[in-house]
Structures are given as C-alpha cells and as structure tokens.
C-alpha cells in the first residue's frame, strides 16, 4: 500500500512525497539486482542501509514523527545464502484473489504460478490486475506472530508495482527470502494491506529478512 506522508501537508505534497519514496525504492532495488549478481550478501547490506535511511528521514516514512525520533534501524536478520532461490515459475490451477482494503478499495490478483523453495515448501505467485500490473509474492512462515519472530500477517518478498523486484537470473525468478519485508500496516494499523493467504503460508520457519518491528 502507498506510504502516507507525515510532514508534508496538502494532496500535491503528499503525492510528490510518495512518488519520491517509490523512486528511491526502485533505485535501491536496481542497485541490489546489480550487486547480487556477484555478491548477494553485499546487496542485502545495501538494501538494509537504504531502507533504514528512508524510514528515518523520508517524509513518506510509514513511521510517525515520535517513532522516528528514537528510530535506530529495522530489525533484520543477518544474510543467509541458504534462503536465496533461483526458481522456475511452475504452472498452477487458475485462482483469483480479491482483497478489500480501506485505502485502495478492492484489489484483484490472479495466480500465475507456483514457486518451489526446496524443503521450505511452495508459494503462490500472483499478478496484480489493474493499470500498473506487477508481481506479488507474500510469505507467512512459522515464526509469524511469535515474540521476536516475524509479522503476524506475513511479509512481502516481491511487490514489483512498488519497485520491490529482485529480477531474474539465467531465466529463473530470484526469490531471496533475506529480502522479506513488512507491509505498511506493520508500522501503522490504520493501513489495510494485502496479506499472505494459505497459498502463501509455509509450515517452516523463515528466520531471515525483516523481523517484527518494535518501537523503542
């Protein structure tokens, strides 16, 4: 979901702030894709740094001013190459998902396939219907909702409409769970976000990526 600016008043300023947020996210992921070709761990370190900078300083940060005043960085696990996958998109039965949100109305997704992540299991890969399109890959794992675990509603790995795109490698889709991040509603409950359904829930723990955020 779009991030609501906290410090710039007026609809024009809000829209410009959100556009700049999206632009910076897309730039960060472009750097990540370039670096990850040779050094995924270094790409991950850059991703963590750039996200921390956006959350701390950007006017469209999903953190409110009081939280940003004490913000010392997001909780992100160290990089583990065992959770990086380059996978084909396997065919799956057609499925349509419609999610009603308070901020963006009804959002429609179409299941375009399945990605198999070794012993962890399989996840549904979705395409967003609408003008912008894009791939959407959420994940909810066995640590969801636990103390010190991951966000209870699940995290996003790919959300290409907003620039979160790890790209392709040798014709295979890159699914690196180290880059799993929380949706906006993890920071501000006034947002309603598309969350992981049963088709995107893993029975196994995924101890990498962004963890549950706790304001200081």
N, C-alpha and C positions, 0 to 999 in steps of 0.2 A: 504494500500500500504506500501511497505517497507520504513523505515525511512532512509534517506540518511545521512551518517556521515559527519560532518563538519570539524573535526580536524584531522582525521587520513588519510593520503594520501595513494593512491595505492589501487588496487582492493582487494588484500588479507586483508589489514587492514580494508577496508570498510566492507567486508563480515564478518569478525570477530566481528566488532562493532555491525552490525545488528543482528548477531546471539546472542551476549550477551544481546542486547536490548530485543529480543524475549524471551530469557531465564529469564530475570528479570521480564518481564511482566507475563510470565507463573507462576513464583514463587509467584508474588503478588496475582494473582487470586487464586492460591491454598490456600494461607492464607485467602483470602476473603471468599472462599467457606467454609473453616473450621470455621471461626469466625461467619459467617452469620447463621450457624445452631442454634446458641443461641442468637446472638446479631447483627442483620443486620446493625444497626447504627454504632456500633464499627467497623464492617467490612468495612463500607463505609469510615470512618475516616482513616483507614489504607490505603485504596485504594487511597484516595486523597493525603495522605502524600507520598506514594511511587511514584505516578505519578509526583508530584512536584519535588521530588528528581531526577527522571530520566530526566525530562525536563530541570532542572537546570544544571545538572552535566554530563550527559552521552554523550559520543562522537557521538552517533547516535541520539541525540535530534533533533526533527524537527525544533527547534528554531535556528536561526543563532547566531553567537557569539555576535553581537551587541545587540540583543534582550535578550539573556541570561544574559548579563552584568547587566541588570536592572530588571530581572525576579523576581517577588515576589510571584509567585504562580498562578495557574489556577483559573479562576472564576467558582466555583462550589457551587450550592445551598445547604442549609442545608438538612440533610436527612429527608424524609417524608415517613413514613411506608405505607401511602395510595397508593403509587406508586410502591409497591412491589407486584408481582403477581406470583402465582404458578399455572400453567395452563396446560391443555392437548393440544396436537397439533391436531387440527381438520382437517379432510380431506378437500381438495380443488381441484378445477379443475387444471389439469396439465398446467403448464406455464413455458416457458423458457425465460430467460433474458440474452442477450448478450451485454456487455458493452465494448466499445473500449477505451483503455487508451494509453496514450503516453509512459508510463513507462513499462507496462506489457502486451501490446498488447490486444487481445480480451480475455475477461474473461466471462465465461459462468456459469450461475446459473440456478438451477431447483427449482421451487416452490414445497416444500414438504408438505405444510400445512398452516394452519392459527392459530394464537393465538388471543384469545379474551380477551381484557383488560377492562372488566367492562364497565362503561359508557364512557370510552375514545374511544372505538371502537376496531377494529381488525387490525392486521398487518400480512402480508405475511411472512412466514418463508422460507428461501432459503437454498439450499445446493450448495456448490461450486463444480463445476466439475473440474477435474484435479487430479494430483498426490496426493496432500495433503488433498483434501476434506475439510470438515468443514461446520459448520452452520453460517449463516449470517442473522442478524436481524437489519436492519437500521430503523430509525424513523425520520419523519419530522413532526413537530407539528405547532400549530397556532402561536407560537412565532418566528418561523423561519424567519430570515431576518429583524426582528424588532430591533430597538435600545435597547440595554440591554437585548435582547432576546437570541435565540439560532441560531446556524449557519444556514445560508440560505439553504444550500444543505442537511441539515439533519445531524443526528448523528448516531453512532453505539451503539447498546446495547450488541449484541453478534457478535463476529468475531473470531470464535474458531480456525481458522487456525493460528491466531496470538496470541493465548492464552487468548483472552477475552471471558471467559467461566464461567458463573455463576452456571452451573451444574443443577442437578435435585434434587427434594425434594419429597419423597414419590411417586416416579414415575411420577412426574409432572415437566415440564420445568420451571425453575426460570427465570422470566423476571422482573428485577428490574430496572425501568427507572431512579432511582437515580444514576445508573452507566452509563448512556448515555454519550458518549464521542465524541469529534470532530475527524473527519478524518484528515489525514496529510495535505490535501490541505487547511484546515482552517488556517494553520500556514505558509504554503509555497505554493503560487499559481502555482509554477512550477510542482507540482504534480497533476495528474488527478486521482480522486478517484471514485469508485462506490458510487453513491448517492441514496437516497431514491426516489423511483418512486411513482406513485399514489397509488399502493397497500400497500405502507408503509408510507402513509401520514394520519395523524389524524387531524380532524377538531378542536379538543380541544387543549388547551394549555397544555404543559408539563413543568411546572416551576422548575423541579428538574434536577439534573445532571449538566454536564458542560455547561457553557454559552459561548456566543461569546467571543473569545479571542481578547483583545486589548493590543497591545504592549505599554509600558509606554514611 
